[in-house]
Amino acid sequence: MLCLLRANLDPAQTPLAAQIERTQLPRLRVAKRTEVGLGWLIARRPGAAGLVLWHNGGTSGFRSFVGAAREAGTAVVVLSNTARSVDRLGLRLLKALASAAG
């Protein structure tokens, strides 16, 4: 997960730069501040440093969140053994890290 996030934070440092950049392009608007890329939700969150790329998942009582804020150069992975969403926690962690970095 860390390699995936590192590549998405700085695609130019990978041999797949063009492909990674394409996954981050908005394809569909689903809410006022949220769009969908290829495999990413792209959020313009108040107080966040630039765009936030994120995705989540849940299976059989486990939940996950992965997110990256390119402009802040921060990323997080949250893995949980509960069926409760960890999206809010992941987004708050990204915001806190961006504030600490800036």
Accessible surface in RSA format (square Angstrom, percent):
REM  Atomic radii and reference values for relative SASA: ProtOr
REM  Chains: A
REM  Algorithm: Lee & Richards
REM  Probe-radius: 1.40
REM  Slices: 20
REM RES _ NUM      All-atoms   Total-Side   Main-Chain    Non-polar    All polar
REM                ABS   REL    ABS   REL    ABS   REL    ABS   REL    ABS   REL
RES MET A   1   120.35  62.3  81.02  53.6  39.33  93.6  45.77  38.9  74.58  98.8
RES LEU A   2   126.88  70.7 123.28  88.2   3.60   9.1 123.29  86.6   3.59   9.7
RES CYS A   3    97.51  73.8  90.86 101.3   6.64  15.6  34.36  87.1  63.15  68.1
RES LEU A   4    86.30  48.1  78.82  56.4   7.48  18.8  84.37  59.3   1.93   5.2
RES LEU A   5     3.51   2.0   3.51   2.5   0.00   0.0   3.51   2.5   0.00   0.0
RES ARG A   6   157.62  66.2 154.40  78.7   3.22   7.7  66.33  90.7  91.29  55.3
RES ALA A   7    18.98  17.4  16.66  25.7   2.32   5.3  18.52  26.1   0.46   1.2
RES ASN A   8     4.34   3.0   4.34   4.2   0.00   0.0   0.00   0.0   4.34   4.2
RES LEU A   9    39.09  21.8  28.06  20.1  11.03  27.7  28.06  19.7  11.03  29.7
RES ASP A  10    64.16  44.9  62.74  62.4   1.42   3.4  22.60  53.2  41.56  41.5
RES PRO A  11     0.98   0.7   0.98   0.9   0.00   0.0   0.98   0.8   0.00   0.0
RES ALA A  12    78.42  72.1  51.87  80.1  26.55  60.4  54.41  76.6  24.01  63.6
RES GLN A  13   141.99  79.4 108.57  79.3  33.42  79.6  35.88  76.4 106.11  80.5
RES THR A  14    32.76  23.3  21.25  21.5  11.50  27.4  24.32  32.7   8.43  12.7
RES PRO A  15   136.96  99.8  97.40  88.8  39.56 143.8 111.12  91.7  25.84 160.6
RES LEU A  16   103.08  57.4 103.08  73.7   0.00   0.0 103.08  72.4   0.00   0.0
RES ALA A  17    29.99  27.6  28.94  44.7   1.05   2.4  28.94  40.8   1.05   2.8
RES ALA A  18    56.63  52.1  45.10  69.6  11.52  26.2  52.62  74.1   4.01  10.6
RES GLN A  19    88.53  49.5  86.07  62.9   2.46   5.9  39.56  84.2  48.97  37.1
RES ILE A  20    21.26  12.1  20.57  15.3   0.70   1.7  21.20  15.3   0.06   0.2
RES GLU A  21    69.51  39.9  68.88  52.1   0.63   1.5  33.21  64.2  36.31  29.6
RES ARG A  22   122.29  51.3 122.23  62.3   0.06   0.1  43.81  59.9  78.48  47.6
RES THR A  23    38.05  27.1  38.05  38.6   0.00   0.0  36.30  48.8   1.75   2.7
RES GLN A  24    16.30   9.1  10.04   7.3   6.26  14.9   7.47  15.9   8.83   6.7
RES LEU A  25    95.38  53.1  95.38  68.2   0.00   0.0  95.38  67.0   0.00   0.0
RES PRO A  26    59.73  43.5  38.67  35.3  21.06  76.5  38.91  32.1  20.82 129.4
RES ARG A  27   125.75  52.8  88.52  45.1  37.23  88.6  43.49  59.4  82.26  49.9
RES LEU A  28   110.72  61.7 103.91  74.3   6.81  17.1 109.43  76.9   1.29   3.5
RES ARG A  29   133.43  56.0 108.94  55.5  24.49  58.3  54.22  74.1  79.21  48.0
RES VAL A  30    80.66  53.1  43.85  39.7  36.81  88.7  51.67  44.9  28.99  78.6
RES ALA A  31    52.88  48.6  39.18  60.5  13.71  31.2  52.66  74.2   0.23   0.6
RES LYS A  32   171.61  83.7 145.92  89.5  25.69  61.2 104.33  93.9  67.28  71.7
RES ARG A  33   115.69  48.6 112.84  57.5   2.85   6.8  25.28  34.6  90.41  54.8
RES THR A  34    28.37  20.2  28.25  28.6   0.12   0.3   8.49  11.4  19.88  30.1
RES GLU A  35    17.43  10.0  17.43  13.2   0.00   0.0   1.58   3.1  15.85  12.9
RES VAL A  36    42.44  27.9  42.44  38.4   0.00   0.0  42.44  36.9   0.00   0.0
RES GLY A  37     4.83   6.0   0.00   N/A   4.83   6.0   0.00   0.0   4.83  10.8
RES LEU A  38    95.63  53.3  83.88  60.0  11.74  29.5  88.41  62.1   7.21  19.4
RES GLY A  39    55.23  68.1   0.00   N/A  55.23  68.1  36.79 101.0  18.44  41.3
RES TRP A  40    17.27   6.9  15.39   7.4   1.88   4.4   9.18   4.9   8.09  13.1
RES LEU A  41    40.24  22.4  40.24  28.8   0.00   0.0  40.24  28.3   0.00   0.0
RES ILE A  42     1.06   0.6   0.34   0.3   0.72   1.7   0.34   0.2   0.72   2.0
RES ALA A  43     3.55   3.3   3.55   5.5   0.00   0.0   3.55   5.0   0.00   0.0
RES ARG A  44   102.46  43.0  97.44  49.7   5.01  11.9  53.50  73.1  48.96  29.7
RES ARG A  45   106.43  44.7  97.20  49.6   9.22  22.0   6.19   8.5 100.24  60.8
RES PRO A  46    85.34  62.2  63.25  57.7  22.09  80.3  76.25  63.0   9.09  56.5
RES GLY A  47    62.09  76.6   0.00   N/A  62.09  76.6  32.17  88.3  29.92  67.0
RES ALA A  48    26.14  24.0   7.29  11.3  18.85  42.9   7.71  10.9  18.43  48.8
RES ALA A  49    35.26  32.4  24.11  37.2  11.15  25.4  34.20  48.2   1.06   2.8
RES GLY A  50    29.25  36.1   0.00   N/A  29.25  36.1  18.67  51.2  10.58  23.7
RES LEU A  51    64.78  36.1  62.67  44.8   2.10   5.3  62.67  44.0   2.10   5.7
RES VAL A  52     2.61   1.7   2.61   2.4   0.00   0.0   2.61   2.3   0.00   0.0
RES LEU A  53     5.21   2.9   5.21   3.7   0.00   0.0   5.21   3.7   0.00   0.0
RES TRP A  54    30.90  12.4  30.90  15.0   0.00   0.0  29.95  16.0   0.96   1.6
RES HIS A  55    84.35  46.1  83.92  58.3   0.43   1.1  58.81  60.6  25.54  29.7
RES ASN A  56    44.14  30.4  33.31  32.2  10.83  26.1   3.45   8.3  40.69  39.3
RES GLY A  57    27.38  33.8   0.00   N/A  27.38  33.8  27.29  74.9   0.09   0.2
RES GLY A  58    44.01  54.3   0.00   N/A  44.01  54.3   6.90  18.9  37.11  83.1
RES THR A  59   102.97  73.2  92.36  93.6  10.61  25.3  70.32  94.4  32.65  49.4
RES SER A  60   102.59  86.7  59.83  79.8  42.77  98.5  47.99 102.2  54.61  76.5
RES GLY A  61    36.45  44.9   0.00   N/A  36.45  44.9  21.13  58.0  15.32  34.3
RES PHE A  62   117.94  59.0 116.67  72.3   1.27   3.3 116.91  70.9   1.03   2.9
RES ARG A  63    58.87  24.7  54.84  28.0   4.03   9.6   6.64   9.1  52.23  31.7
RES SER A  64    37.62  31.8  37.44  50.0   0.18   0.4  19.80  42.2  17.82  25.0
RES PHE A  65     1.66   0.8   0.00   0.0   1.66   4.3   1.13   0.7   0.53   1.5
RES VAL A  66    17.67  11.6  17.52  15.9   0.16   0.4  17.52  15.2   0.16   0.4
RES GLY A  67     0.00   0.0   0.00   N/A   0.00   0.0   0.00   0.0   0.00   0.0
RES ALA A  68     0.00   0.0   0.00   0.0   0.00   0.0   0.00   0.0   0.00   0.0
RES ALA A  69     1.73   1.6   1.73   2.7   0.00   0.0   1.73   2.4   0.00   0.0
RES ARG A  70    86.40  36.3  72.59  37.0  13.81  32.9  25.08  34.3  61.32  37.2
RES GLU A  71   140.22  80.5  99.63  75.4  40.59  96.6  46.84  90.6  93.39  76.2
RES ALA A  72    23.84  21.9   1.79   2.8  22.05  50.2  11.22  15.8  12.63  33.4
RES GLY A  73    48.63  60.0   0.00   N/A  48.63  60.0  23.44  64.3  25.19  56.4
RES THR A  74    16.95  12.1  12.96  13.1   3.99   9.5  16.95  22.8   0.00   0.0
RES ALA A  75    28.75  26.4   6.71  10.4  22.04  50.1   6.71   9.4  22.04  58.4
RES VAL A  76    16.10  10.6  10.03   9.1   6.08  14.6  16.10  14.0   0.00   0.0
RES VAL A  77    48.96  32.2  19.90  18.0  29.07  70.0  19.90  17.3  29.07  78.8
RES VAL A  78    15.43  10.2  13.03  11.8   2.40   5.8  15.43  13.4   0.00   0.0
RES LEU A  79   134.73  75.0 104.24  74.6  30.49  76.6 104.54  73.4  30.19  81.2
RES SER A  80    24.69  20.9  12.09  16.1  12.61  29.0  14.44  30.7  10.26  14.4
RES ASN A  81   126.97  87.6 103.49 100.0  23.47  56.5  19.67  47.4 107.29 103.7
RES THR A  82    54.02  38.4  48.97  49.6   5.04  12.0  38.42  51.6  15.60  23.6
RES ALA A  83    74.33  68.3  54.04  83.4  20.29  46.2  55.04  77.5  19.29  51.1
RES ARG A  84   191.76  80.5 185.28  94.4   6.48  15.4  68.37  93.4 123.39  74.8
RES SER A  85    70.30  59.4  42.41  56.6  27.88  64.2  37.47  79.8  32.82  46.0
RES VAL A  86    12.98   8.5  11.53  10.4   1.45   3.5  12.98  11.3   0.00   0.0
RES ASP A  87    26.26  18.4  26.26  26.1   0.00   0.0  11.82  27.8  14.44  14.4
RES ARG A  88   168.52  70.8 163.76  83.5   4.76  11.3  49.52  67.7 119.00  72.1
RES LEU A  89    89.89  50.1  85.40  61.1   4.48  11.3  87.69  61.6   2.20   5.9
RES GLY A  90     0.00   0.0   0.00   N/A   0.00   0.0   0.00   0.0   0.00   0.0
RES LEU A  91    22.77  12.7  17.55  12.6   5.22  13.1  17.93  12.6   4.83  13.0
RES ARG A  92   154.26  64.8 148.55  75.7   5.71  13.6  52.92  72.3 101.34  61.4
RES LEU A  93    71.06  39.6  70.50  50.4   0.56   1.4  71.06  49.9   0.00   0.0
RES LEU A  94     3.78   2.1   3.19   2.3   0.59   1.5   3.43   2.4   0.35   0.9
RES LYS A  95   100.95  49.2  99.76  61.2   1.19   2.8  51.65  46.5  49.30  52.5
RES ALA A  96    59.43  54.6  47.79  73.7  11.64  26.5  55.31  77.9   4.11  10.9
RES LEU A  97    75.35  42.0  73.84  52.8   1.51   3.8  73.84  51.9   1.51   4.1
RES ALA A  98    11.70  10.8   5.07   7.8   6.64  15.1   5.41   7.6   6.30  16.7
RES SER A  99    82.22  69.5  53.85  71.9  28.37  65.4  42.09  89.6  40.12  56.2
RES ALA A 100    89.60  82.4  47.35  73.1  42.26  96.1  59.95  84.4  29.65  78.5
RES ALA A 101    70.61  64.9  26.96  41.6  43.65  99.3  38.36  54.0  32.25  85.4
RES GLY A 102    97.71 120.5   0.00   N/A  97.71 120.5  50.54 138.7  47.17 105.6
END  Absolute sums over single chains surface
CHAIN  1 A     6374.4       5012.3       1362.1       3759.0       2615.4
END  Absolute sums over all chains
TOTAL          6374.4       5012.3       1362.1       3759.0       2615.4
